[in-house]
């Protein structure tokens, strides 16, 4: 099968018995090519010692082979301004880009920048991944602007009106139900919710609705007064829980919309000499690394950050290459730890 000179994708197409466009898709691991064809194309490419000339490919397609990852600046207890949940996803996205032969440009979102002009029009990046959004009611107009400009982008969690294919997200509603079912199972049903149960934070709101409906399915009515508003920080969870205690709200279970909120809540409960889990069971959401190291270790609903990162990259590359993209809803998983092990009689 050896030929003269450097092998091309047309040579691979000839020996594999497929079109050149199929070779390109197969080498990009496109879902439009079946696994047997991908295997045959890769074998031929290896035998011909074929390597993609990244620079030449970029010149032909006017693409940079770079993706831009724009992080929302979150309030944090350190100088990073990055929610630790997104740090887990960042590793997965970086590995997925490397596997596909793409570089990753990481930056913070700026309220003044025209993201398409900054990255896609200037050929700094072929597409954009968005992580985090703050107040969604303020953020919607920015997503709409990207849609109007036909920007190649995907986002984690945030709903893009009319384009569910642009979002990779966890089943937040189902995750809330998992938390409720767990607390019902251990007979802890006098619950409070800490987070934002409104359209300003749709992911938290879905978690609350799933939690409320999960309790309802067991004949338990959630008291709407048992909601304490909080953003996703330890300090916010701490102050929200202190407020509940100060207002003499009685509860034996606490469902926090994020692990950071839950960690702050545990600190507030301990300072008030309320034992976790003997008096109050606590459940968080995310399964960040710190969840297993706090004392007591935190029961939480896990979001699959590894798969999330892979799907964000895969979906964005499909958009860039004009291929089909479907809405991605990732299943949650309950991780039971010490903060909710204690049953009451």
N, C-alpha and C positions, 0 to 999 in steps of 0.2 A: 504493500500500500504506500510505500515511500515515493514521493514525487520530488521534482526539482524545485529548489527555492522554498520560500516560506509558505506554509499552508494557509489557506483562507477559509472563510466560512462556506464559500462555494465548493471548495474541495470536500469539506465535511458533508455538505448536502449531497454531492455526487455519490460518495461512498456509502452514506447512510440511506440513500434512496428517499430523501425528503427534500422539501423546498428550502431555500436559504433563509426565508423568514421563520420557518419551523426551527431551523438550527439556532437562530437568534433567541427565539422564545425558550427553547429547551435549555440553552446555556444560562438563561436568566431564571430557570426553574419556574417558568410560567405554568399556572394551573390549567391553561388551555391546551397543554401538551400532555399526553398520557405518559405514565411512568415507563412503559416499555420503550417508547420512542426516545424519551430523555436518556434512558440507559444506553441505547444504541448510539445516539449522537455523542454522548460523553466518551464512550469507548473509542469511537472513530477519532474524536478530537485528541484523545490521549495518544493513540497510535500515530497520529500525524504530528504530535508534539505542538499542538495548536495553542497559542496564548493570545488572549484579547489584547489588542493594542489600544489601551485606554485613551491615549491622547488622540489617535486617529479617529477613534469612534466618537470622541467628544466633538472634534472638528466637523464631522459629517452631520451629527445630530444637533449641534449647538447646545449640547448638554454638558453639565459640569461633573457628572457622576458624584455629586455631593448632595446630601439632604441637610436641611436646616431644622434644628430642634429648638423651639422657643419655649422657655420655661416662664411661668408666671412667678413673680417675686412674692413669696408668702412671708408673713410675719413669723419669725422663728426665734427660738431662745438663743441662737448663736448668730454668727455673722454670715452664714451661707445664704439665707433668704430662700432656701429651697426646702420644700416639704420632704421629709425623709422617705415618704412613700415613693416620690418621683425619683429619688436617687437609686432605688432598686430597679425601677423601670429603665433608667438611663443606661445601666449596665447591659440590660437585655437589648435595648435599641442599638447600642454601639456594636455589640457582637453580631446582631442581625445585619447591620450595614456592612460590616467587614466581610461577612459571609457572601454578600451579594456584590462585593467589589466597590462599595460606595464609601466615601468619606462622610463624616458627620460634623457639621458646624453647629456648635452649641452656643446659644445666647439667651438673654432675657427678653421677654416681650416688652415693647415700648408703646405707650399709649399714643405717641406722636408719629411713629413710623408708618409708612405705607408698606406693609410686609411684602406684598407682591413685587413692588418696585425695588425694595431693598434686596430681595433674594432671588426671585424668579426672573424678573425683567433684566436684572443686571448679570444674570447667569452665574451668580454666586452659589445658587442651589437650584436643583430641578424641582423641588417640592418642599413642603413645610409640615412638620409635626408639631402640634400644639399640646402642651401639658399644663393644665391648670387655667383658671379663668377668674377667680374672685367672685364678684357679684354678677351672676349670669344675666340679669336684666340689663346691666350696662354693657355686657360682652356681646349680646346678640347682634348688635349693629355691626360689630367688627367682623363677625362671621358672615353676615349678609354681604358686606363689602367684598370679602374674598370670593364669595359665590358670584357676585355680579361681574367680577373681573376674571372669572374662570381660572382662579388660582388652583394649582394642584396642592391640596392640603388634606390632612386627616387630623382628628383630635381625639384625645382621651376624655371620655365621660360626657362632655358637653353635647347637648342635642343640637344638631344642625337642621333647622326647619326644612322639611321637604327632601332632605338628603341623608337618610339613615346610614347609607353606605359610607359616609365620611366619618363615622364615629365608631371607635372601638370602646366598649364599656363593659363593666361588670353588671350582672343582674342584681342591681341594688335592691329592688323590691324583694326578690327572692332571698337575698341576704338578710334583710330585715325579718322575713318570716322565719329563717333559720334561727335567729336570735330569740324570737318569741317562743318558738317551739322548744328550744333548749330550756328557757326559763320556766315554761309551763311544766316541763318534764321534772324539774327539780323543785316544783311547787313554790316558785318565786314569781308571783304575778301582780303584786302591787308595785308597778314599775313607773319609773320616770324616764323621759327621753331628753338627752342633752345634744343640741345641734340646732340647725336652722331648718325648721319644717315649713318652708315656703318656696315659691318659685324663684327666689333669689339664689337658691342653692339646690337645683333639681336633684342632684345625686343624694344629698342628705334627705331631701323631701321624700324620695322614693324609698329610702331605707326606713324612714318613719312610717310611711304608708304600709309597707310590707310588715313592719313590726306590729302596727295597730291591727291590721287585718289578721295577722297570725294569732294574736290574742283573741280576736273576735271569733275565730273559727273554733275556739275552745270555750265560748260563752263568756269571755272576759271583756268587759268594756273598759277601754283605756280612758282615763280621766284627762281631758284636754288641758286641764290646769297644770298637769304634771310635765310640762315642757319648759325647759330652760334654754334660752337661745345661746348659742356659742359658735364661734368660728373654729377652724381646726388648729388650735394651739393648746399646749398644756395649760397655759395661764388662763385662757378662756374657759376651759373645762373646770379648772380649779375654782374660779370666781362664780361660775354658774352653779356649781354644787354647793358652795358656801351659801349662796343666795337661797337655795332650796332648804338647806338646814336652818338658816336664820328665819325663814318664813314658816318653820315648823311643819314642813311637808313630810308626811310619813311614807316611807317606801322601803321595800326589801329587795328591789332589783333596779339596776341602772343600765340602760342601753345608751351608749355614746355613739354618735355618728362617725367618729374616727378614733383610732388608737390614741392619738395625741390628746384628744378631749378626755378619753377614759383615764389616761395616766394622770392628768391633772385632777380628775374627779377622785381617784383613789387617794391622792395626797390630801385633798380636802376632807375626805371621810376619815382618814387616819388622824388628822389633826383634831377632828371633832370627837375622837375616841369611838368611832363607829367601825366595828371590825369588818374587814373584807376577807373572806366571804361569809363569816358566821352570821352577821347581821344584814349585810347587803351584798348581793351578787352583782358583779360588774362584767359587762360584755362590750367590747369595742368593735372596730371595723377597720380592716386593712391588713393586719398581721405584719406591721413593720418590725424591723429587727429588735427594737427595744421592748416589744411586747412580751418576749419570753424572758427578759432580764429584770423587769420591774418586780417588786415584791408586794403582794403575791403576783406571780406571773399571770398575764392577762388572757382570758378567754376572748376570742375575737373571730370575726368573719374574714376569711382570707380572700384577697383578690390575687389572681395569678399574674404577677408582674412579668414573669418570664414570657408567658404566652402573649400577654398584652403587647410587650415590646416587639415581639416577632410579627404579630398581626398588624401593628401600626406600620411597620416598614413594608411588609408584603402588600398591604392595601395601597399604600402611597405609590409604590413602584408600579402596581397595576394601573393606577390612575395615570401615572406619567406615561406608561406605554400604551394607553388606550385600551386596556383590557378590563374585563368585568370585575366589579367589586361588589361584595354583598355586605349587609349590615352584620356586625360581629358582636354578639352578646356572650360574654364569658361567664360560666357558672361559678358561683361562690362556694366556699367550703368552710364549715365551722371547725375551729380549732379550740378544743376545750382544755383550759389550764386551771390553775389554782383559784383564780378570782371568782369562780362560779361552781366550785365542787361541793359546797356544803348544802345539804338538804335541810329543810325545817320540818318539824313534826306535823 
